């Protein structure tokens, strides 16, 4: 930690620009990476002279682990989900980031008080709140669906479904579809009976489900008519709705929301640039700027008031945010504690179930 702080202080002291240097940032692709390029990458390069090399993965946590364990780290910053940030940090695969180096809010409030609860961890800094929701093609169902239970109702709403290929969010949604209140989901999933109940619900639609792995796939599955409804990241559906005028609608009932965070892999080749990028990209204005490009909520309280219109200059962003009051009526905050402890076990069971 002392080395990290010394490097950061030295950079500030000499007015670090390093036009010849670069930082490689790994994210999730599609509309999400576009939002980061516009809000973070381009202005960062303009201000510092540091080139940003953008690379994508279906889930950046996987290559981070492989790179660090192989001693061949080729990325400097990555965007990961909360449970992965905690797990990778606990395994010693990430650099620690001292929150005191992060910029304060415009009114001087320290970053530690300005970020949303839990948004700062030993090795990660949150940028957004995103949500896994489900969406449908309104040309197929002009009157709905309206609830998570409808997603599992093949008789009332016939047609193929799309779901992410993995246990996370699917098990939670399955229980909520079966009538389990959001605040009881994780207590139930801690039991064998609860896990069995979730898989029993998934059994109902397994034969009619197409499994996706990358965030860009669900809106494409809908657009191509391969599915009539699909789970998806809310921002990807928003981008298809607004930027591409697709006839899609989001059902917020049963949404599972969480943070995405920036991390620095252990042994990042451009540590100085990595720290500067994280500091720059998580200040109040930059986080608000990202919301001009995609409907994910900023990770800082002070950014909220700066969120206005989509980059089209017309669409109000607030109603499309996972954290909008209207969208939180039956929502579930993803439990990173649960998934840090149970991710391997439940994904092994999920994969075995899928192969049956």
C-alpha positions as CSV (number, residue, x, y, z in Angstrom):
1,X,0.0,0.0,0.0
2,X,2.8,2.4,0.8
3,X,4.3,1.8,-2.6
4,X,1.0,2.6,-4.3
5,X,0.6,5.8,-2.3
6,X,4.1,6.9,-3.1
7,X,3.7,6.4,-6.8
8,X,0.4,8.3,-6.8
9,X,1.9,11.2,-4.8
10,X,4.9,11.3,-7.1
11,X,2.7,11.5,-10.2
12,X,0.8,14.4,-8.7
13,X,3.9,16.2,-7.7
14,X,5.5,16.2,-11.1
15,X,2.3,17.0,-13.0
16,X,2.1,13.5,-14.5
17,X,1.1,13.5,-18.2
18,X,3.2,10.7,-19.7
19,X,2.1,11.1,-23.3
20,X,4.1,8.0,-24.3
21,X,2.4,5.8,-21.7
22,X,-0.8,3.8,-21.9
23,X,-3.3,2.0,-19.7
24,X,-5.2,-1.2,-20.8
25,X,-8.7,-1.3,-19.4
26,X,-10.8,-4.5,-19.7
27,X,-14.6,-4.3,-19.6
28,X,-17.7,-6.2,-20.8
29,X,-18.1,-4.9,-24.4
30,X,-21.1,-3.5,-26.3
31,X,-23.1,-0.5,-25.2
32,X,-21.4,-0.6,-21.7
33,X,-17.9,-0.3,-23.1
34,X,-19.1,2.5,-25.4
35,X,-20.4,4.4,-22.3
36,X,-17.0,4.0,-20.6
37,X,-15.1,5.1,-23.7
38,X,-17.1,8.2,-24.0
39,X,-17.3,9.1,-20.3
40,X,-13.8,8.0,-19.2
41,X,-11.4,6.9,-21.9
42,X,-11.6,9.9,-24.3
43,X,-11.5,12.6,-21.6
44,X,-8.8,10.8,-19.6
45,X,-6.5,10.8,-22.7
46,X,-7.3,14.4,-23.5
47,X,-6.4,15.5,-20.0
48,X,-3.4,13.3,-19.3
49,X,-2.0,12.3,-22.7
50,X,-2.2,8.6,-21.6
51,X,-3.6,6.4,-24.3
52,X,-6.4,4.0,-23.2
53,X,-6.4,0.6,-24.8
54,X,-9.8,-1.0,-24.5
55,X,-10.3,-4.8,-24.4
56,X,-13.4,-6.8,-23.6
57,X,-14.2,-10.2,-22.0
58,X,-17.4,-12.0,-21.2
59,X,-16.4,-11.7,-17.6
60,X,-13.2,-9.9,-16.8
61,X,-12.7,-11.7,-13.5
62,X,-11.8,-14.9,-15.3
63,X,-8.8,-13.6,-17.2
64,X,-7.6,-11.6,-14.2
65,X,-7.2,-14.8,-12.2
66,X,-5.5,-16.6,-15.0
67,X,-3.1,-13.8,-15.8
68,X,-2.0,-13.2,-12.2
69,X,-1.6,-16.9,-11.4
70,X,0.5,-17.3,-14.6
71,X,2.6,-14.2,-13.8
72,X,1.7,-12.7,-17.2
73,X,-0.5,-9.7,-16.5
74,X,-1.3,-7.7,-19.6
75,X,-4.2,-5.4,-18.4
76,X,-4.0,-2.6,-15.9
77,X,-7.6,-2.0,-14.9
78,X,-10.7,-4.2,-15.1
79,X,-14.4,-3.7,-14.5
80,X,-15.8,-6.6,-12.4
81,X,-18.9,-7.6,-10.4
82,X,-18.9,-7.1,-6.6
83,X,-18.6,-10.7,-5.5
84,X,-15.7,-11.2,-7.9
85,X,-13.9,-8.1,-6.6
86,X,-14.1,-9.4,-3.0
87,X,-13.1,-12.9,-4.0
88,X,-10.1,-11.8,-6.1
89,X,-9.0,-9.5,-3.4
90,X,-9.2,-12.2,-0.7
91,X,-7.1,-14.4,-3.0
92,X,-4.4,-11.8,-3.3
93,X,-4.9,-11.3,-7.0
94,X,-5.6,-7.5,-6.8
95,X,-3.8,-4.4,-5.7
96,X,-5.2,-2.6,-2.8
97,X,-6.5,0.9,-3.5
98,X,-6.4,3.4,-0.6
99,X,-9.7,5.4,-0.7
100,X,-8.0,8.5,0.6
101,X,-6.4,9.0,-2.9
102,X,-9.9,9.3,-4.5
103,X,-11.1,12.8,-5.4
104,X,-13.6,14.4,-3.0
105,X,-17.1,15.5,-4.0
106,X,-17.3,19.1,-5.4
107,X,-18.5,20.4,-2.0
108,X,-15.4,18.9,-0.4
109,X,-17.1,15.8,1.1
110,X,-14.4,13.0,1.3
111,X,-14.8,10.2,-1.2
112,X,-15.3,7.7,1.7
113,X,-18.5,9.6,2.7
114,X,-19.7,10.4,-0.9
115,X,-19.7,6.9,-2.4
116,X,-22.8,4.8,-1.8
117,X,-22.7,2.3,1.1
118,X,-20.4,-0.6,0.3
119,X,-19.1,1.0,-2.9
120,X,-15.5,1.1,-1.7
121,X,-13.7,-2.0,-0.7
122,X,-10.0,-2.8,0.0
123,X,-9.3,-3.5,-3.7
124,X,-12.1,-1.9,-5.7
125,X,-13.9,1.3,-6.4
126,X,-17.5,1.1,-7.6
127,X,-18.5,3.1,-10.7
128,X,-22.1,2.0,-11.3
129,X,-25.2,0.3,-10.0
130,X,-26.6,-2.1,-12.6
131,X,-29.4,-4.5,-12.6
132,X,-30.3,-7.9,-14.0
133,X,-33.9,-7.6,-15.2
134,X,-36.0,-9.3,-17.8
135,X,-37.2,-7.7,-21.0
136,X,-39.6,-8.7,-23.7
137,X,-40.6,-8.0,-27.3
138,X,-43.7,-5.8,-27.2
139,X,-44.8,-6.9,-30.7
140,X,-45.2,-10.4,-29.2
141,X,-46.9,-9.4,-26.0
142,X,-48.6,-6.0,-26.3
143,X,-50.2,-6.3,-22.8
144,X,-47.4,-7.6,-20.8
145,X,-45.8,-9.6,-19.0
146,X,-45.7,-7.6,-15.8
147,X,-44.0,-9.8,-13.1
148,X,-41.2,-12.2,-12.6
149,X,-43.7,-15.0,-12.3
150,X,-44.7,-14.3,-15.9
151,X,-41.2,-15.0,-17.1
152,X,-41.6,-18.6,-15.9
153,X,-45.2,-18.9,-17.3
154,X,-44.8,-20.7,-20.7
155,X,-48.5,-21.3,-20.9
156,X,-49.6,-17.7,-20.4
157,X,-46.6,-16.2,-22.4
158,X,-45.4,-18.9,-24.8
159,X,-42.1,-18.7,-26.5
160,X,-38.3,-19.1,-26.0
161,X,-36.6,-17.5,-23.0
162,X,-33.0,-16.2,-22.7
163,X,-31.0,-16.5,-19.5
164,X,-27.4,-15.9,-18.5
165,X,-25.5,-19.2,-18.3
166,X,-24.8,-19.3,-14.6
167,X,-26.3,-19.6,-11.2
168,X,-26.1,-16.0,-10.1
169,X,-29.3,-14.0,-10.4
170,X,-31.1,-16.9,-12.0
171,X,-31.6,-18.7,-8.7
172,X,-32.8,-15.5,-7.0
173,X,-35.2,-14.7,-9.8
174,X,-36.6,-18.3,-9.8
175,X,-37.4,-18.0,-6.1
176,X,-39.1,-14.6,-6.5
177,X,-41.1,-16.0,-9.4
178,X,-42.2,-18.7,-7.0
179,X,-43.6,-16.2,-4.6
180,X,-40.6,-15.8,-2.2
181,X,-40.3,-12.2,-0.9
182,X,-37.1,-10.5,-1.9
183,X,-36.0,-10.1,1.7
184,X,-36.2,-13.8,2.3
185,X,-34.4,-15.0,-0.8
186,X,-30.9,-15.4,0.5
187,X,-31.9,-17.0,3.8
188,X,-33.8,-19.6,1.7
189,X,-30.9,-20.1,-0.7
190,X,-28.7,-20.9,2.2
191,X,-30.7,-24.2,2.6
192,X,-30.7,-27.3,0.4
193,X,-34.5,-27.0,0.2
194,X,-34.2,-23.4,-1.1
195,X,-31.7,-24.4,-3.8
196,X,-33.9,-27.3,-4.8
197,X,-36.9,-25.0,-5.0
198,X,-35.0,-22.6,-7.3
199,X,-33.9,-25.4,-9.6
200,X,-37.4,-26.8,-9.7
201,X,-38.6,-23.4,-11.1
202,X,-35.8,-23.4,-13.6
203,X,-36.8,-26.9,-14.7
204,X,-40.1,-25.4,-15.9
205,X,-38.4,-23.4,-18.6
206,X,-35.1,-25.2,-19.2
207,X,-36.2,-26.8,-22.4
208,X,-37.3,-23.5,-23.9
209,X,-34.3,-21.5,-22.8
210,X,-31.3,-20.1,-24.8
211,X,-28.3,-19.5,-22.5
212,X,-26.3,-16.3,-23.1
213,X,-22.8,-15.5,-21.8
214,X,-22.0,-12.0,-23.0
215,X,-24.1,-8.9,-22.1
216,X,-24.5,-7.9,-25.8
217,X,-26.3,-11.2,-26.6
218,X,-29.8,-10.7,-24.9
219,X,-30.9,-7.6,-27.0
220,X,-29.6,-9.4,-30.1
221,X,-31.6,-12.5,-29.2
222,X,-34.7,-10.4,-28.9
223,X,-34.0,-8.5,-32.1
224,X,-33.4,-11.7,-34.1
225,X,-36.7,-13.2,-32.8
226,X,-34.8,-16.1,-31.2
227,X,-36.5,-15.4,-27.9
228,X,-39.6,-13.5,-26.9
229,X,-38.2,-12.5,-23.5
230,X,-34.8,-12.7,-21.8
231,X,-33.0,-11.7,-18.7
232,X,-30.5,-9.0,-19.4
233,X,-28.5,-6.1,-18.0
234,X,-30.9,-3.2,-17.9
235,X,-28.5,-0.8,-19.6
236,X,-28.2,-3.1,-22.6
237,X,-31.9,-3.1,-23.1
238,X,-32.1,0.6,-22.6
239,X,-29.5,1.1,-25.4
240,X,-31.5,-1.1,-27.7
241,X,-34.8,0.7,-26.9
242,X,-33.5,4.3,-27.2
243,X,-30.5,4.2,-29.5
244,X,-31.8,1.6,-31.9
245,X,-35.6,2.1,-31.4
246,X,-36.2,-1.6,-30.7
247,X,-39.7,-2.6,-29.5
248,X,-38.5,-3.9,-26.1
249,X,-39.8,-3.3,-22.6
250,X,-38.2,-3.9,-19.3
251,X,-40.0,-5.6,-16.4
252,X,-38.5,-4.3,-13.2
253,X,-40.3,-6.7,-10.9
254,X,-37.8,-9.0,-9.3
255,X,-34.8,-7.1,-10.5
256,X,-31.4,-8.0,-8.9
257,X,-29.1,-5.0,-8.6
258,X,-25.5,-4.6,-7.6
259,X,-22.3,-2.6,-8.2
260,X,-19.7,-3.0,-10.9
261,X,-16.3,-1.8,-9.7
262,X,-12.8,-0.9,-11.1
263,X,-10.0,-3.1,-9.9
264,X,-6.2,-3.3,-10.6
265,X,-4.8,-6.8,-11.1
266,X,-1.8,-7.7,-9.0
267,X,1.3,-6.9,-11.0
268,X,-0.4,-4.5,-13.5
269,X,2.3,-3.4,-16.0
270,X,1.3,0.3,-15.8
271,X,0.5,0.8,-12.2
272,X,0.9,4.5,-12.2
273,X,-1.4,5.0,-15.1
274,X,-3.9,2.5,-13.7
275,X,-4.2,4.5,-10.5
276,X,-4.6,7.8,-12.4
277,X,-7.3,6.2,-14.5
278,X,-9.3,4.9,-11.5
279,X,-9.1,8.3,-9.8
280,X,-10.1,10.2,-12.9
281,X,-13.0,7.8,-13.8
282,X,-14.6,7.7,-10.4
283,X,-14.9,11.4,-9.7
284,X,-18.3,13.0,-9.4
285,X,-18.6,14.4,-12.9
286,X,-17.2,11.4,-14.8
287,X,-19.7,9.0,-13.1
288,X,-22.5,11.4,-13.9
289,X,-21.2,11.6,-17.5
290,X,-21.5,7.8,-18.0
291,X,-25.2,8.0,-17.3
292,X,-25.5,10.1,-20.5
293,X,-24.7,7.0,-22.4
294,X,-26.3,4.1,-20.5
295,X,-28.9,3.7,-17.8
296,X,-26.7,2.6,-14.9
297,X,-26.8,4.6,-11.6
298,X,-23.6,6.3,-10.5
299,X,-21.7,5.0,-7.5
300,X,-21.4,8.4,-5.8
301,X,-24.1,10.4,-4.1
302,X,-22.9,13.7,-5.5
303,X,-23.2,12.4,-9.1
304,X,-27.0,11.9,-8.8
305,X,-28.0,15.5,-9.1
306,X,-25.8,15.8,-12.3
307,X,-27.6,13.0,-14.1
308,X,-30.0,14.5,-16.6
309,X,-30.6,13.6,-20.2
310,X,-29.4,10.8,-22.4
311,X,-26.8,11.8,-25.0
312,X,-29.7,12.3,-27.5
313,X,-30.6,15.4,-25.5
314,X,-34.2,14.3,-25.1
315,X,-34.6,11.2,-23.0
316,X,-34.7,11.7,-19.2
317,X,-32.5,9.1,-17.6
318,X,-33.9,9.0,-14.1
319,X,-36.9,6.7,-14.9
320,X,-34.6,4.2,-16.5
321,X,-32.2,3.8,-13.6
322,X,-32.3,0.6,-11.4
323,X,-32.3,2.9,-8.4
324,X,-35.4,4.9,-9.4
325,X,-38.0,4.6,-6.6
326,X,-40.6,3.2,-9.1
327,X,-38.2,0.4,-10.1
328,X,-37.4,-0.7,-6.6
329,X,-40.8,-1.8,-5.4
330,X,-39.9,-5.5,-5.6
331,X,-36.1,-5.5,-6.1
332,X,-33.3,-7.5,-4.6
333,X,-29.8,-6.3,-3.7
334,X,-27.4,-9.0,-4.8
335,X,-25.6,-10.4,-1.8
336,X,-21.9,-10.5,-2.4
337,X,-21.4,-12.3,0.9
338,X,-23.6,-15.1,-0.3
339,X,-21.9,-15.4,-3.7
340,X,-18.3,-15.1,-2.4
341,X,-19.1,-18.2,-0.3
342,X,-21.3,-20.2,-2.6
343,X,-20.3,-19.2,-6.2
344,X,-18.2,-22.2,-7.0
345,X,-20.5,-24.7,-5.4
346,X,-23.7,-23.4,-7.0
347,X,-22.2,-22.9,-10.4
348,X,-20.9,-26.5,-10.4
349,X,-24.4,-27.6,-9.6
350,X,-25.9,-25.3,-12.2
351,X,-23.5,-26.7,-14.9
352,X,-24.3,-30.3,-13.9
353,X,-28.1,-29.5,-14.1
354,X,-27.6,-27.9,-17.5
355,X,-25.9,-31.0,-18.8
356,X,-28.7,-33.3,-17.7
